[in-house]
Amino acid sequence: MRWVGSKATRTVLALGFTGLTATATMAAKTLPSKGPIIHISDVSRFYKVYDAAHGHPTAEQLQREYLDPGSAGLHHLARIRRVTGKNIAEEIAVHPRLYVQARRCMAILPRVRRKVARALRRLGRLYPRAIFPPVTIAISHGKPVGVADSTGVMIGLEGLCSISYLNPDIYWRFVHTIAHEYIHVQQAVQSPELYNNPRPTVLDASLIEGSAEFMATVITHEANFHSAYAPEDRELDKAVEKRFAADENKTDLSHWIDNGTLTKPGNLGYWVGYRIVKSFYEHAANKREAVRDILQMKHPKAFLARSGWYPGIRLHKVSFPR
């Protein structure tokens, strides 16, 4: 998902991606037999430093003992999101509970890895062109919660663990987030001009995010998915979508995208984008071809026209392809 930061890099607070290039071909073309590579050593090292300092590590300790010896994924995250020992120490001082509570999410990581492995095998069957970069779960300065680019997927444990509105079930929160990031990688590799556009329209950005949200539910078989971005009052769906249709060509995203926080979801564009993509899938006679068209979408206007979506459309439970 695309929440905060430079529009050119498409970074996120909760989910999302950075601009991708042809270098994505360096990522694994096939899923390793034991499942996706998920690095969690950075988390263990952080808490070793954190505990030794009784919860108050200095900027120098965090830089020297946590960041500098970190994984390639952590180093990449530090470069693209300016993660330093200094700003982690500052975040610990301002929001100490963020780092205390993050430990509860460590225990579910083995289960998450197994479920993600099944989801990615399903992605590989549905979309043979898929690539499978590694996942790095690390500690940052509260955000971003997720970033993906050609080198892999990077998850900020403390950030994702704290955003309960994404899903109160921590296990499904992590599974869905990682799946969402993988979908962004696939789409961006296929359509770099769209995904690296520094000035997307409301429609462009919403379909980017809506596609990742929808396809994440397909590959995880998240049958009871409920979007955190849906209007609180579902009677307002039609009114929200009418406003969206009026704004779809605008490049001011502030009413639809990038307006979420750690405590409030915002981002109604994610919800409308999800519904447009779901409508496209629902109207498709061949679900496998629909998956391909979603992941390779290059022309949002044409995709919208084919989707059959209109404000207030009634959609049904997803039929997952085999």
C-alpha positions in Angstrom: 0.0 0.0 0.0 1.1 3.5 -0.7 0.8 5.7 2.3 3.5 8.2 3.1 6.8 9.4 1.7 8.0 10.4 -1.7 5.5 9.7 -4.4 8.4 8.9 -6.7 9.5 6.0 -4.6 6.0 4.8 -3.7 6.9 3.8 -0.1 4.3 2.9 2.4 3.2 3.1 6.0 1.4 -0.1 6.0 2.0 -1.9 2.7 3.4 -1.0 -0.7 6.4 -0.8 -2.9 9.2 1.3 -4.1 9.9 2.0 -7.7 11.0 -1.1 -9.5 13.3 -1.5 -12.5 14.5 -4.3 -14.7 16.9 -5.3 -12.0 14.0 -7.3 -10.5 15.2 -10.1 -12.7 17.8 -10.8 -10.1 15.1 -12.1 -7.8 14.4 -15.8 -7.6 12.4 -16.9 -10.7 11.0 -20.0 -8.9 9.9 -20.4 -5.3 12.6 -22.3 -3.2 11.5 -25.8 -2.3 11.4 -24.9 1.4 9.3 -21.9 0.8 10.2 -18.2 0.7 13.3 -16.9 2.2 12.3 -14.9 5.3 15.1 -13.3 7.3 14.3 -12.6 10.9 17.8 -12.4 12.4 17.7 -8.6 12.4 14.9 -8.7 14.9 16.8 -10.9 17.3 19.8 -8.7 17.1 17.8 -5.6 17.8 16.4 -7.0 20.9 19.8 -8.2 22.1 21.0 -4.6 21.9 17.7 -3.3 23.3 17.8 -5.7 26.3 21.4 -5.0 27.1 20.6 -1.3 27.3 17.5 -2.0 29.5 15.2 -0.6 26.8 17.2 2.6 26.3 19.9 1.9 23.6 21.8 5.0 22.4 21.9 6.0 18.8 25.5 4.9 18.6 24.7 1.5 20.0 21.9 1.0 17.5 24.0 2.0 14.6 27.1 0.0 15.5 25.5 -3.1 17.0 22.2 -3.4 15.1 22.2 -1.6 11.8 25.8 -1.9 10.6 26.0 -5.7 11.0 22.5 -6.1 9.6 21.2 -8.1 6.7 21.2 -6.9 3.1 17.5 -6.3 3.4 17.9 -4.1 6.5 20.7 -2.2 4.8 18.5 -1.6 1.8 15.6 -0.4 4.0 18.0 1.9 5.8 19.0 3.5 2.5 15.6 4.0 1.0 13.9 5.1 4.1 16.8 6.8 5.9 16.7 4.5 8.9 19.5 5.4 11.3 20.5 4.6 14.9 19.6 8.2 15.7 16.0 8.1 14.5 15.3 4.6 16.0 16.6 5.9 19.3 14.3 9.0 19.0 11.3 6.8 18.2 12.0 4.5 21.2 12.1 7.6 23.4 8.8 9.0 22.1 6.9 5.7 21.6 8.5 3.2 24.0 5.5 0.9 24.0 5.8 0.4 20.2 9.0 -1.6 20.8 7.8 -3.4 24.0 4.6 -4.6 22.3 6.4 -5.7 19.1 7.7 -8.7 20.8 4.3 -10.3 20.8 4.5 -10.6 17.0 7.7 -12.5 17.0 6.1 -15.7 18.1 3.8 -16.0 15.1 6.5 -15.7 12.5 7.1 -19.4 12.0 3.3 -19.9 11.3 3.3 -16.9 9.0 6.2 -18.3 7.0 4.4 -21.6 6.4 1.2 -19.8 5.3 3.1 -17.4 3.0 4.9 -20.3 1.4 1.5 -21.9 0.5 0.2 -18.6 -0.8 3.3 -18.1 -3.0 3.1 -21.6 -4.4 -0.5 -20.7 -5.4 0.7 -17.5 -6.9 3.3 -19.4 -9.0 0.6 -21.8 -10.2 -1.8 -18.9 -11.2 0.9 -16.7 -12.6 4.0 -18.6 -13.9 5.9 -15.4 -14.6 5.9 -14.6 -10.9 9.3 -13.9 -9.1 10.0 -14.6 -5.5 12.4 -12.2 -3.7 13.2 -12.7 -0.1 11.4 -11.1 2.9 13.3 -9.3 5.6 11.5 -8.7 8.9 13.4 -6.0 10.9 13.0 -3.2 13.3 12.7 0.4 12.0 11.6 3.8 13.3 7.9 3.0 13.4 7.4 3.3 9.6 7.3 2.1 6.9 5.4 -1.1 7.9 6.1 -2.7 4.5 8.2 -1.9 1.4 8.9 -4.0 -1.7 11.2 -3.5 -4.6 13.4 -5.5 -6.9 15.6 -6.7 -4.0 12.8 -8.1 -1.9 10.1 -7.3 0.6 10.9 -5.5 3.9 8.6 -5.5 6.8 8.9 -3.3 9.9 7.9 -5.5 12.8 7.2 -2.8 15.3 5.0 -0.8 12.8 3.0 -3.7 11.5 2.5 -5.2 15.0 1.0 -1.9 16.2 -1.6 -1.3 13.5 -4.4 -3.4 14.8 -7.1 -1.9 12.4 -5.5 -3.8 9.5 -6.6 -7.0 11.1 -6.9 -7.7 14.9 -5.6 -11.2 14.2 -1.9 -10.7 14.1 -1.2 -13.8 12.1 -3.5 -12.8 9.2 -2.2 -9.3 9.4 1.3 -10.4 8.6 0.2 -13.0 6.0 -1.9 -10.5 4.1 0.7 -7.8 4.3 3.5 -10.0 2.9 1.2 -11.3 0.2 0.2 -7.7 -0.7 3.9 -6.7 -1.1 4.5 -9.7 -3.4 1.7 -8.6 -5.6 3.1 -5.1 -5.9 6.4 -6.7 -7.0 4.8 -8.7 -9.8 2.8 -5.8 -11.1 5.6 -3.4 -11.0 7.9 -5.7 -12.9 5.4 -6.0 -15.6 4.3 -2.3 -15.8 7.2 -0.2 -14.6 6.0 3.0 -16.4 2.7 2.9 -14.5 4.2 1.9 -11.1 7.1 4.3 -11.2 4.9 7.3 -12.3 5.7 10.1 -9.8 2.3 11.7 -10.5 -0.4 9.0 -10.7 -4.0 9.9 -10.9 -6.5 8.8 -8.2 -7.6 6.0 -10.5 -4.0 4.9 -11.2 -3.0 4.8 -7.5 -6.2 3.2 -6.4 -6.0 0.4 -8.9 -2.4 -0.2 -7.9 -3.4 -0.7 -4.3 -6.7 -2.3 -5.0 -5.1 -4.9 -7.2 -2.6 -5.8 -4.4 -5.3 -5.9 -1.8 -7.6 -8.2 -4.0 -4.9 -10.5 -5.2 -3.5 -10.9 -1.7 -6.9 -12.4 -0.7 -6.9 -14.7 -3.7 -3.4 -16.2 -3.1 -4.0 -16.6 0.7 -7.6 -17.8 0.3 -8.6 -15.1 2.7 -12.3 -15.9 2.4 -13.4 -13.7 5.2 -11.4 -10.7 4.2 -12.7 -7.4 5.5 -10.9 -4.3 4.3 -9.8 -1.8 6.9 -10.4 1.0 4.4 -14.1 0.4 3.8 -16.3 3.2 5.0 -17.4 2.8 8.6 -21.0 3.1 7.5 -21.5 0.7 4.6 -24.6 2.6 3.6 -22.2 5.3 2.4 -20.5 3.0 -0.2 -22.4 4.4 -3.2 -21.8 8.0 -2.1 -18.1 7.4 -1.6 -17.8 5.7 -5.0 -19.6 8.6 -6.7 -17.1 11.0 -5.3 -14.3 8.7 -6.5 -15.7 8.7 -10.0 -15.7 12.5 -10.0 -12.0 12.6 -8.8 -10.5 9.6 -10.7 -8.5 11.8 -13.1 -7.1 14.1 -10.5 -3.5 13.9 -9.4 -4.2 15.3 -5.9 -4.5 12.0 -4.0 -5.0 13.6 -0.6 -8.7 12.6 -0.2 -8.1 9.0 -1.3 -4.4 7.9 -0.8 -1.6 8.8 1.6 -3.9 10.1 4.3 -3.7 7.2 6.7 -1.9 7.1 10.0 -0.8 4.5 12.6 -4.2 4.8 14.2 -6.6 5.8 11.4 -6.9 3.9 8.1 -8.1 6.6 5.8 -7.2 5.7 2.2 -10.6 5.1 0.8 -9.0 4.8 -2.6 -7.7 1.4 -1.5 -11.3 0.3 -0.8 -12.7 1.6 -4.1 -9.7 0.2 -6.1 -10.3 -3.2 -4.4 -13.9 -3.2 -5.4 -13.1 -2.3 -9.0 -10.6 -5.1 -9.3 -13.0 -7.5 -7.6 -15.7 -6.5 -10.1 -13.3 -7.1 -13.0 -12.5 -10.6 -11.6 -16.1 -11.4 -10.9 -17.2 -10.5 -14.5 -14.3 -12.5 -16.1 -15.3 -15.9 -17.6 -11.7 -17.2 -17.2 -10.4 -16.5 -13.7 -6.8 -17.4 -14.5 -6.8 -14.9 -17.4 -8.3 -12.4 -15.0 -5.4 -12.9 -12.6 -2.9 -12.3 -15.5 -4.7 -9.2 -16.6 -4.8 -7.8 -13.1 -1.1 -8.4 -12.6 -0.1 -7.0 -16.0 -2.5 -4.0 -16.0 -0.9 -1.1 -17.9 -3.9 1.1 -18.8 -6.1 1.8 -15.8 -8.8 3.5 -17.8 -9.2 0.5 -20.1 -9.2 -1.8 -17.1 -11.9 0.2 -15.4 -14.0 0.1 -18.6 -13.7 -3.7 -18.7 -14.4 -4.2 -15.0 -18.1 -3.6 -15.1 -17.8 -1.5 -11.9 -20.2 1.3 -11.2 -20.8 3.2 -7.9 -22.6 1.0 -5.4 -22.3 -2.2 -7.5 -23.2 -5.3 -5.4 -20.4 -7.8 -5.4 -20.3 -11.4 -4.2 -18.0 -13.8 -2.4 -14.8 -14.5 -4.3 -14.5 -17.8 -6.1 -10.9 -18.8 -5.8 -9.3 -20.3 -8.9 -7.6 -23.7 -8.5 
